Amino acid sequence: MDNEVKTRAEKSGYPTHMLFDAHQELLDEYLYTFILHEPEVLQNRRSVFTDTYLPVLKAQGVKFVSAAIGGDHTSQVIYSTSENRFWDAHKKLDALLTEEENGCQAFRICRNNEDIDTVLASNQIGLFIGISGGRPLEGKKNLNLLSSLRSLYRGGLRRIQLTGNGRNRLADGVGQSRTGGKLTRFGRQVVREAERLHIVIDTAQLSDSGFYDLAEYTSNPLIDSHTCAAAVSPHPRNISDDRIRILAQKGGVIGISFMAALAAVEKEHPGPEDLLRHIDHIVELAGIDHVALGPDYSAYAAPVCRDRVRGYGNLGPHVCDFDRLTPLQNEKYPGRIEGIDYGIRKSDYVSGPETHEKFSLMQEILSDHGYSQEEAGKILGRNMLRIYRTILT
């Protein structure tokens, strides 16, 4: 843990824990800087991760992070003129692999339990590489092969979120729930191959029909890396009590999202108390072993003024800023992503731990609310790490 964060926690009397960010988009700020300085990286004269990404993670006090390198949404293809989601995911993964191959000691891509043990015994950040939707796994039109999955796996992929809000060739997301669609044939093939390769399956944003089909099809523990409880806040991205129970019965874990719309759909400025309502609900419903934190932090290039929405997506920080409070959203319909409304707020995250740099506040928030040191440690990191230890070899 970063010394400043640790010192602040110790002075306040709160215990320091191993923090696991269960869902975060790989910072486009990092990727953009890598592209600008790629010759220096290749000559081993610079580590962009150390300069750009590491300070953000250290400010959170995070030991492990599940970082998405791509996915279904348009926000995942910034700085890209291609609709090929595999290309975009490969580009981001290549940046990390290049730094790793050049001897960067700031992070370790966790491919197995040995890597996890190494991270725990060192000052490194442990990265679990994931995708936020299955479109990067799709092949040519009308041709579905598992080669993209295996290729990304060899590069370090260890978490697959099957869908975003919309439809892909694996299944329907929550934005397409009216179809009642289950996993497709290709979706089932991906799940079976992911099981063989020991990859964590993430049900975030998957439609109910797809979720129930998946739960019957696999015996492995499942996660939902970033969501909230629909019984507490009836946003269409949140999950029902029944889904929460099934995830718990299968030994899985639910990561609480810090997105304002999910935490309290009726509020303009939700706060930590709203996150606690979801945590309490899941603990009461499923038990302390089945809740974690998946803030969904994103540092996309976003317009400073939300009145300007069209055409900024590929322009970079010279035209707009890397904004940790407002993730990049659909340029044509701001506040709406593939059929799901999130609204347009001054901040898209709950107040308090609304940015990467304030994630460590969750230690104090949980302690102040009455969670014991043992309980808080599970929520902050140990529950989600257990899943990766179970699935990875």
C-alpha positions in Angstrom: 0.0 0.0 0.0 1.2 3.5 -0.8 2.9 5.0 2.3 0.8 8.2 2.3 -2.5 6.2 2.2 -1.1 3.8 4.9 0.0 6.6 7.1 -3.4 8.4 6.9 -5.2 5.2 7.7 -3.0 4.4 10.7 -3.3 8.0 12.1 -7.1 7.8 11.9 -7.1 4.5 13.8 -8.5 2.4 10.9 -6.8 -0.9 9.9 -5.2 -1.1 6.5 -6.3 -3.9 4.2 -5.4 -5.6 1.0 -7.6 -3.7 -1.6 -8.9 -5.4 -4.7 -10.5 -3.3 -7.4 -12.7 -5.9 -9.1 -13.5 -3.8 -12.2 -11.7 -0.9 -13.7 -11.2 0.1 -17.3 -7.5 0.1 -18.3 -6.8 3.8 -18.3 -6.8 5.4 -21.7 -4.6 8.0 -20.2 -2.0 5.2 -19.9 -2.6 3.9 -23.4 -2.4 7.4 -25.0 0.9 8.1 -23.2 2.2 4.7 -24.3 1.5 5.5 -27.9 3.2 8.9 -27.6 6.3 7.4 -26.1 6.4 4.0 -27.6 10.0 4.4 -29.0 11.3 5.2 -25.5 9.5 2.2 -24.1 11.0 -0.1 -26.8 14.4 1.2 -26.0 13.8 0.5 -22.3 14.3 4.2 -21.5 10.8 4.7 -20.0 8.1 2.8 -18.2 4.8 4.4 -18.9 3.0 2.2 -16.4 5.3 3.4 -13.7 4.9 7.0 -14.7 1.2 7.1 -15.4 -0.8 4.1 -14.0 1.2 3.2 -10.9 0.6 6.5 -9.1 -3.1 6.2 -9.6 -3.2 2.6 -8.2 -0.9 3.5 -5.4 -3.2 6.5 -4.5 -6.1 4.0 -4.2 -4.1 1.7 -2.0 -4.9 -1.1 -4.4 -2.9 -4.4 -4.4 -4.9 -6.1 -7.1 -7.0 -4.7 -9.9 -9.0 -6.4 -12.6 -8.3 -4.2 -15.6 -10.4 -4.4 -18.7 -8.4 -4.1 -21.9 -11.5 -3.9 -24.2 -15.1 -4.9 -24.6 -18.3 -4.2 -26.4 -18.9 -0.4 -25.9 -17.7 2.5 -28.1 -15.9 3.9 -25.0 -13.6 0.9 -25.2 -12.3 1.8 -28.7 -11.0 5.4 -28.0 -8.1 6.3 -30.2 -9.2 3.7 -32.6 -10.8 4.1 -36.0 -11.6 0.4 -36.2 -14.7 -1.5 -35.2 -12.6 -4.6 -34.7 -12.8 -5.1 -30.9 -10.2 -7.8 -30.9 -7.7 -5.3 -32.5 -8.4 -2.8 -29.8 -8.1 -5.3 -26.9 -4.9 -6.6 -28.4 -3.5 -3.1 -28.7 -4.0 -2.4 -25.0 -2.7 -5.8 -24.0 0.3 -5.3 -26.1 1.2 -2.2 -24.3 1.2 -4.0 -21.0 3.1 -7.0 -22.4 5.8 -4.7 -23.9 6.4 -3.1 -20.6 6.4 -6.5 -18.9 8.9 -7.9 -21.4 11.1 -4.8 -20.9 11.4 -5.6 -17.2 8.9 -3.2 -15.6 8.7 -4.3 -11.9 5.8 -2.0 -11.0 3.2 -4.7 -11.9 2.8 -8.4 -12.6 0.1 -9.9 -14.8 -1.4 -12.6 -12.7 -1.8 -15.7 -14.8 -1.8 -18.3 -12.0 -1.6 -18.7 -8.2 2.1 -18.5 -8.3 1.9 -15.0 -9.7 -0.6 -14.0 -7.0 1.8 -15.2 -4.3 4.6 -13.3 -5.8 2.6 -10.1 -5.8 1.5 -10.6 -2.2 5.2 -10.9 -1.2 6.4 -7.9 -3.1 5.6 -4.2 -3.8 4.1 -5.0 -7.2 0.6 -4.3 -8.4 -1.2 -7.5 -9.5 -3.2 -7.2 -12.7 -5.9 -9.6 -13.7 -6.6 -8.9 -17.4 -10.3 -8.9 -18.5 -12.6 -7.8 -21.2 -15.9 -6.0 -20.7 -18.1 -7.9 -23.2 -17.4 -10.7 -25.7 -17.1 -8.7 -29.0 -13.3 -9.0 -28.9 -13.8 -12.7 -29.2 -15.8 -12.6 -32.4 -14.2 -13.6 -35.6 -15.2 -12.7 -39.2 -18.8 -12.3 -40.0 -20.6 -15.6 -39.9 -17.5 -17.4 -38.6 -17.1 -17.9 -34.9 -13.8 -19.5 -33.8 -12.2 -19.8 -30.3 -8.8 -18.6 -31.6 -9.3 -15.0 -30.4 -10.1 -16.3 -26.9 -7.0 -18.5 -26.9 -4.8 -15.8 -28.3 -5.8 -13.3 -25.6 -5.5 -16.0 -23.0 -1.9 -16.6 -24.0 -1.3 -12.9 -23.5 -2.7 -13.0 -19.9 -6.6 -12.8 -20.2 -8.1 -14.3 -17.1 -11.6 -12.7 -16.9 -14.4 -12.6 -19.5 -17.5 -10.5 -19.1 -19.8 -12.1 -21.6 -21.8 -9.0 -22.7 -22.1 -5.3 -22.4 -25.6 -3.8 -22.3 -26.3 -4.8 -25.9 -26.2 -8.0 -28.0 -23.1 -9.8 -29.3 -22.5 -13.3 -30.6 -22.3 -14.8 -27.2 -25.5 -13.6 -25.6 -27.9 -10.7 -25.0 -27.0 -8.0 -22.5 -29.5 -6.3 -20.2 -30.4 -3.7 -22.8 -31.9 -6.5 -24.9 -33.7 -8.3 -22.1 -37.1 -8.2 -24.0 -35.8 -11.0 -26.4 -35.5 -13.6 -23.6 -32.3 -14.7 -25.3 -30.1 -17.4 -23.6 -26.5 -18.1 -24.4 -25.9 -18.6 -28.1 -24.2 -21.8 -29.3 -20.9 -19.8 -29.6 -21.5 -18.3 -26.1 -21.6 -21.8 -24.7 -18.5 -22.8 -26.6 -16.7 -19.8 -25.1 -17.8 -20.6 -21.6 -16.7 -24.3 -22.0 -13.3 -23.2 -23.3 -12.9 -20.6 -20.6 -13.5 -23.3 -18.1 -10.8 -25.5 -19.7 -8.4 -22.5 -19.6 -9.3 -21.6 -16.0 -10.7 -18.1 -16.9 -13.1 -16.3 -14.5 -16.6 -15.8 -16.0 -18.2 -12.4 -15.2 -22.0 -12.1 -15.5 -22.0 -8.2 -15.3 -24.5 -6.7 -17.7 -25.8 -10.1 -18.9 -29.6 -10.4 -19.4 -31.6 -12.4 -16.9 -32.3 -15.2 -19.4 -28.6 -15.4 -20.3 -27.6 -15.4 -16.6 -30.0 -18.3 -15.7 -28.8 -20.3 -18.7 -25.2 -19.7 -17.8 -25.8 -20.7 -14.1 -27.2 -24.0 -15.2 -24.5 -24.6 -17.8 -21.5 -24.2 -15.5 -20.6 -25.5 -12.1 -17.8 -23.0 -11.5 -18.1 -20.0 -9.2 -19.3 -16.9 -11.1 -18.8 -13.2 -10.4 -20.7 -10.0 -11.2 -17.8 -7.6 -11.1 -19.7 -4.2 -11.1 -23.4 -3.9 -10.2 -25.7 -3.1 -7.4 -28.9 -4.6 -5.9 -32.1 -3.9 -7.8 -34.1 -4.2 -4.5 -32.2 -1.2 -3.2 -32.0 0.9 -6.4 -34.2 -0.3 -9.3 -31.8 0.6 -12.1 -32.0 -1.8 -15.1 -28.2 -2.5 -14.7 -28.7 -3.8 -11.2 -29.4 -7.4 -10.4 -32.3 -9.1 -8.6 -32.2 -10.8 -5.2 -32.6 -14.1 -7.0 -29.5 -13.6 -9.1 -27.6 -12.5 -5.9 -28.7 -15.8 -4.2 -27.6 -17.9 -7.1 -24.2 -16.3 -7.4 -23.7 -16.9 -3.7 -24.9 -20.5 -3.9 -22.4 -21.1 -6.6 -19.6 -19.7 -4.4 -19.4 -16.4 -6.4 -19.0 -12.8 -5.5 -20.8 -9.5 -6.3 -18.7 -6.4 -6.8 -20.5 -3.2 -5.8 -20.4 -0.5 -8.5 -19.7 3.1 -7.6 -21.7 4.5 -10.5 -24.2 7.1 -9.3 -27.0 5.9 -11.4 -26.7 2.3 -10.1 -26.1 3.3 -6.4 -29.3 5.5 -6.2 -31.2 6.0 -9.4 -33.4 8.7 -7.9 -30.6 10.9 -6.6 -28.5 13.5 -8.4 -25.6 13.1 -5.9 -25.5 9.7 -4.2 -23.0 9.2 -1.4 -21.2 6.5 0.6 -24.4 5.8 2.5 -26.0 4.6 -0.7 -23.1 2.1 -1.3 -23.6 0.8 2.2 -27.2 0.1 1.6 -26.3 -2.2 -1.2 -23.4 -3.8 0.8 -25.8 -4.4 3.8 -28.5 -5.8 1.6 -26.2 -8.4 -0.1 -24.5 -9.3 3.2 -28.0 -9.9 4.8 -29.2 -11.8 1.7 -26.2 -13.8 0.8 -23.5 -13.5 3.6 -20.3 -11.6 4.1 -18.3 -13.9 1.9 -20.1 -12.8 -1.3 -19.7 -9.1 -1.6 -16.7 -7.1 -3.0 -16.0 -3.7 -4.6 -16.0 -3.1 -8.4 -16.1 0.7 -8.7 -15.9 0.8 -12.5 -13.5 3.7 -12.4 -12.6 5.0 -15.9 -10.3 7.7 -17.0 -11.4 8.3 -20.6 -10.9 11.4 -22.6 -14.1 13.2 -22.1 -15.3 16.7 -23.0 -14.9 19.3 -20.3 -18.3 20.7 -21.3 -21.0 18.1 -21.8 -22.7 20.4 -24.4 -19.9 19.3 -26.7 -20.4 15.6 -27.3 -19.9 14.8 -31.0 -16.6 14.1 -32.5 -14.4 14.2 -29.4 -13.8 10.4 -29.0 -10.6 10.1 -31.1 -9.2 13.6 -30.5 -7.3 13.0 -27.3 -6.4 15.3 -24.3 -5.5 18.3 -26.5 -9.2 18.8 -27.1 -10.6 17.3 -24.0 -9.4 16.1 -20.6 -8.9 12.8 -18.9 -11.8 13.0 -16.6 -12.0 10.5 -13.7 -15.6 11.7 -12.9 -17.3 11.4 -16.3 -16.6 8.2 -18.3 -16.9 8.5 -22.0 -20.4 7.9 -23.1 -22.2 7.5 -26.4 -21.5 10.6 -28.5 -24.9 10.6 -30.1 -27.0 10.0 -27.0 -25.0 11.2 -23.9 -26.0 9.4 -20.8 -27.2 6.3 -22.6 -25.2 3.2 -23.5 -26.7 0.5 -25.7 -30.3 0.9 -24.6 -29.6 1.7 -20.9 -30.0 5.2 -19.4 -27.5 6.4 -16.9 -28.4 10.1 -17.0 -26.0 13.1 -17.2 -24.6 14.2 -13.9 -21.8 16.5 -12.8 -20.1 13.3 -11.5 -21.0 9.8 -12.7 -19.8 8.4 -9.4 -20.9 8.5 -5.8 -19.4 11.3 -3.7 -16.6 10.4 -1.4 -14.8 7.6 -3.1 -15.6 9.0 -6.6 -12.1 8.8 -8.1 -9.2 6.3 -8.2 -7.4 8.5 -5.7 -10.1 8.2 -3.1 -10.8 4.4 -3.2 -9.0 3.8 0.1 -11.8 5.8 1.9 -13.9 2.6 1.7 -11.8 1.3 4.6 -13.0 4.1 6.9 -16.6 4.0 5.5 -16.9 0.3 6.3 -15.3 0.6 9.7 -17.5 3.6 10.7 -20.6 1.7 9.6 -19.8 -1.1 12.1 -18.1 -3.8 10.0 -15.4 -5.6 11.9 -11.8 -5.7 10.7 -12.3 -9.3 9.5 -15.6 -8.4 7.6 -14.1 -5.3 6.0 -11.0 -7.2 4.9 -13.3 -9.7 3.0 -15.3 -6.9 1.3 -12.2 -4.9 0.4 -10.2 -7.7 -1.2 -10.2 -11.2 0.2 -13.5 -12.3 -1.2 -12.7 -11.5 -4.8 -9.1 -12.8 -4.5 -10.6 -16.1 -3.4 -12.5 -16.4 -6.7 -9.3 -15.9 -8.7 -7.4 -18.3 -6.6 -10.2 -20.9 -7.0 -10.4 -20.6 -10.8 -6.8 -19.9 -11.8 -4.3 -22.8 -11.5 
